[in-house]
């Protein structure tokens, strides 16, 4: 059995999906790009994944243990493999899944997002060419009975492209979370949010791990009543920014956040 999925190799989302199929006795046997291959098995397996250096990968695949190596996927541009293992031992069936190295997951996610966008662009160009040729043929031969299939083809193409955009959007959400976890923002477009916090006895310590994880902070100014204005380059949402600030300040602190467009508080619209 084959299934196609845009998933970050080694991510929690991928493992959840793989183990969902494993509970239905479909065990992973291979991965080719974004295509996953499965076989029907009798026992119920628990699937795991981990990032392993390629010079260690060979010894891992050769060792005898309770875990069976299912497949190995190299990470492009690195000397790292994603190794997928499985076990049918009852004692391991409820083992909690722990996400792998976030820095490596970010690298894999960026590659997957670029691949998804390339697929979208190629699909869009190919679709326009096919629809255009079909329409020209329809007009030249004046075969109106082909109008229905052309409209159906157009609808299917639009739905396919919309589905790819949704997948790309979910990937981008995961990338934003991984950037915050790793604090790696190189090459990322980060909108500036205008954050007003009052009253404060002193300015926020933006070097604390909680605040620093949101992004880059700049103190713009403050007034005598203890109202501080910060510009924050961040990938976090308004709700996430408020939650983090409230966790490091008093409950009575009032927080206003203006969008990066600077038109109105984001909270008025969401």
C-alpha positions as CSV (number, residue, x, y, z in Angstrom):
1,X,0.0,0.0,0.0
2,X,1.2,3.5,-0.9
3,X,0.2,6.8,0.7
4,X,1.3,10.4,-0.2
5,X,1.9,12.9,2.6
6,X,3.8,16.2,3.0
7,X,5.2,15.6,6.5
8,X,8.4,16.6,8.2
9,X,10.5,13.6,8.4
10,X,11.1,12.6,12.0
11,X,8.4,14.9,13.3
12,X,5.7,14.2,15.9
13,X,3.0,14.6,13.3
14,X,4.6,12.0,11.1
15,X,5.0,9.5,13.9
16,X,1.4,10.0,15.0
17,X,0.2,9.2,11.4
18,X,2.6,6.3,11.0
19,X,1.5,4.7,14.3
20,X,-2.2,5.3,13.5
21,X,-1.6,3.1,10.4
22,X,0.4,0.6,12.5
23,X,-2.5,0.1,14.9
24,X,-4.4,-1.0,11.8
25,X,-1.6,-3.5,11.0
26,X,0.0,-1.4,8.2
27,X,3.7,-1.3,8.8
28,X,6.1,1.2,7.2
29,X,8.5,-0.4,4.8
30,X,9.9,2.4,2.7
31,X,9.8,6.2,2.0
32,X,10.5,7.6,-1.4
33,X,10.2,11.4,-1.4
34,X,6.8,12.1,0.0
35,X,5.5,8.6,-0.8
36,X,5.2,6.1,2.0
37,X,5.1,2.4,1.4
38,X,3.3,0.0,3.9
39,X,2.7,-3.8,4.2
40,X,0.0,-5.7,6.0
41,X,1.3,-7.4,9.1
42,X,-0.3,-9.5,11.8
43,X,1.2,-8.1,15.0
44,X,0.7,-4.5,16.1
45,X,3.9,-2.4,15.9
46,X,5.0,0.8,17.5
47,X,7.0,3.0,15.1
48,X,9.9,5.3,16.2
49,X,12.2,7.7,14.4
50,X,15.4,9.4,15.2
51,X,18.1,11.5,13.5
52,X,21.5,9.7,13.3
53,X,24.8,10.6,11.8
54,X,25.4,8.6,8.6
55,X,28.7,7.1,10.0
56,X,26.6,5.7,12.9
57,X,23.6,4.8,10.7
58,X,25.3,1.7,9.4
59,X,25.9,0.2,12.8
60,X,22.4,1.0,13.9
61,X,20.9,-0.8,10.9
62,X,23.1,-3.8,11.6
63,X,22.5,-4.2,15.3
64,X,20.2,-6.9,16.8
65,X,17.7,-5.5,19.3
66,X,14.0,-5.3,20.1
67,X,13.7,-2.7,17.4
68,X,13.5,-3.6,13.7
69,X,14.9,-1.0,11.3
70,X,12.1,-0.3,8.8
71,X,13.7,2.2,6.5
72,X,16.3,5.0,6.4
73,X,15.9,8.4,4.7
74,X,18.9,10.7,4.2
75,X,18.5,14.4,5.0
76,X,19.6,16.5,2.0
77,X,22.6,18.8,2.6
78,X,23.6,17.0,5.8
79,X,25.4,13.8,6.9
80,X,22.4,12.8,8.8
81,X,19.8,10.0,8.2
82,X,16.3,9.6,9.6
83,X,16.1,6.1,10.8
84,X,12.6,4.5,11.3
85,X,12.4,1.6,13.6
86,X,9.5,-0.5,14.9
87,X,8.8,-3.0,17.6
88,X,5.9,-5.4,18.3
89,X,6.9,-6.0,21.9
90,X,3.9,-5.3,24.2
91,X,6.0,-3.4,26.7
92,X,6.8,-0.7,24.1
93,X,3.3,-0.2,22.6
94,X,2.5,2.7,25.0
95,X,5.9,4.3,25.0
96,X,5.5,8.1,24.8
97,X,6.7,9.7,21.6
98,X,9.4,12.4,22.1
99,X,10.0,14.9,19.2
100,X,13.5,14.6,17.6
101,X,16.1,17.3,17.4
102,X,14.2,20.6,16.6
103,X,17.1,22.1,14.7
104,X,17.2,19.1,12.3
105,X,13.4,19.1,12.1
106,X,13.6,22.8,11.1
107,X,16.1,22.0,8.3
108,X,13.9,19.2,7.0
109,X,10.8,21.3,7.3
110,X,12.3,24.2,5.2
111,X,13.3,21.7,2.5
112,X,9.8,20.2,2.5
113,X,8.2,23.7,2.3
114,X,10.4,24.6,-0.7
115,X,9.5,21.3,-2.3
116,X,5.8,22.0,-1.7
117,X,6.0,25.5,-3.2
118,X,7.8,24.1,-6.3
119,X,5.1,21.5,-6.7
120,X,2.4,24.2,-6.4
121,X,4.2,26.4,-9.0
122,X,4.7,23.5,-11.4
123,X,1.1,22.3,-11.0
124,X,-0.2,25.9,-11.6
125,X,1.8,26.4,-14.8
126,X,1.0,22.9,-16.1
127,X,-2.7,23.4,-15.3
128,X,-2.8,26.7,-17.1
129,X,-1.2,25.2,-20.2
130,X,-3.5,22.2,-20.2
131,X,-6.7,24.3,-19.6
132,X,-5.6,26.8,-22.2
133,X,-5.0,24.1,-24.9
134,X,-8.3,22.4,-24.0
135,X,-10.1,25.7,-24.3
136,X,-8.5,26.5,-27.7
137,X,-9.5,23.1,-28.9
138,X,-13.0,23.6,-27.7
139,X,-13.4,27.0,-29.4
140,X,-11.8,25.9,-32.7
141,X,-13.9,22.8,-33.1
142,X,-17.0,24.4,-31.5
143,X,-17.7,21.3,-29.6
144,X,-19.8,22.6,-26.7
145,X,-20.3,19.1,-25.3
146,X,-16.6,19.4,-24.2
147,X,-17.4,22.4,-22.0
148,X,-18.6,20.2,-19.1
149,X,-15.4,18.2,-18.9
150,X,-13.3,21.3,-19.3
151,X,-15.1,23.0,-16.3
152,X,-14.7,19.7,-14.3
153,X,-11.0,19.7,-15.1
154,X,-10.7,23.3,-14.0
155,X,-12.5,22.6,-10.7
156,X,-10.4,19.5,-9.9
157,X,-7.2,21.5,-10.7
158,X,-8.3,24.4,-8.4
159,X,-9.1,22.0,-5.6
160,X,-5.8,20.3,-5.9
161,X,-3.9,23.6,-5.8
162,X,-5.9,24.7,-2.9
163,X,-5.1,21.5,-1.1
164,X,-1.4,22.1,-1.7
165,X,-1.6,25.6,-0.4
166,X,-3.3,24.3,2.8
167,X,-0.5,21.8,3.2
168,X,2.1,24.5,2.7
169,X,0.3,26.7,5.3
170,X,0.4,23.9,7.9
171,X,4.1,23.4,7.2
172,X,4.7,27.1,7.7
173,X,3.0,27.0,11.1
174,X,5.3,24.1,12.1
175,X,8.3,26.0,10.8
176,X,7.3,29.1,12.8
177,X,7.1,27.0,16.0
178,X,10.5,25.3,15.3
179,X,12.1,28.7,14.7
180,X,10.9,29.9,18.1
181,X,12.1,26.7,19.7
182,X,15.6,26.9,18.1
183,X,15.7,30.8,18.0
184,X,17.0,30.4,14.4
185,X,15.4,33.2,12.3
186,X,18.0,33.5,9.5
187,X,16.2,34.1,6.2
188,X,12.8,34.4,7.9
189,X,10.5,37.3,7.3
190,X,9.4,38.4,10.7
191,X,6.6,41.0,11.0
192,X,7.0,43.7,13.6
193,X,4.4,43.8,16.3
194,X,3.9,47.0,18.4
195,X,3.5,45.9,22.1
196,X,2.4,48.3,24.8
197,X,2.6,47.1,28.4
198,X,1.4,49.0,31.5
199,X,1.9,49.6,34.3
200,X,5.5,48.5,34.8
201,X,7.9,49.5,37.5
202,X,10.9,48.8,35.2
203,X,11.4,47.6,31.6
204,X,11.0,44.0,30.7
205,X,14.1,41.7,30.8
206,X,13.9,40.6,27.2
207,X,16.8,38.3,27.6
208,X,14.8,35.9,29.7
209,X,14.2,32.6,27.8
210,X,10.4,33.1,27.7
211,X,10.6,36.6,26.1
212,X,13.6,35.9,24.0
213,X,11.9,32.9,22.4
214,X,9.3,35.2,20.9
215,X,11.8,37.0,18.6
216,X,13.8,40.2,18.6
217,X,12.8,42.9,21.1
218,X,13.4,46.6,20.8
219,X,12.5,49.1,23.5
220,X,10.9,52.2,21.8
221,X,10.1,54.2,24.9
222,X,8.1,54.7,28.0
223,X,6.2,57.4,29.9
224,X,6.1,58.5,33.5
225,X,3.0,56.3,34.2
226,X,4.9,53.1,33.5
227,X,3.7,52.4,30.0
228,X,6.4,50.7,27.9
229,X,6.4,50.4,24.1
230,X,8.3,47.6,22.5
231,X,8.7,46.6,18.8
232,X,8.9,42.8,18.5
233,X,10.0,41.1,15.3
234,X,8.2,37.8,15.8
235,X,6.5,34.8,14.2
236,X,4.3,34.4,17.3
237,X,0.6,35.2,17.3
238,X,-1.0,38.0,19.4
239,X,-2.4,35.5,21.9
240,X,1.0,33.8,22.3
241,X,2.7,37.2,22.9
242,X,0.2,38.1,25.6
243,X,0.4,34.8,27.3
244,X,4.2,34.9,27.5
245,X,4.2,38.5,28.8
246,X,1.6,37.7,31.4
247,X,3.6,34.7,32.6
248,X,6.6,37.0,33.5
249,X,4.7,40.0,34.8
250,X,1.9,40.7,37.3
251,X,-1.7,39.7,36.5
252,X,-2.9,43.3,36.6
253,X,-0.6,44.4,33.7
254,X,-2.5,45.6,30.7
255,X,-1.2,44.6,27.2
256,X,-2.1,46.2,23.9
257,X,-0.7,44.8,20.7
258,X,-0.9,46.5,17.3
259,X,-0.4,44.6,14.1
260,X,2.7,45.0,11.9
261,X,0.5,47.0,9.6
262,X,0.1,49.6,12.4
263,X,-3.6,50.2,11.7
264,X,-5.4,49.0,14.7
265,X,-5.0,46.5,17.6
266,X,-5.1,43.0,16.2
267,X,-7.5,42.0,19.0
268,X,-10.2,44.1,17.4
269,X,-10.4,41.8,14.5
270,X,-9.7,38.3,15.9
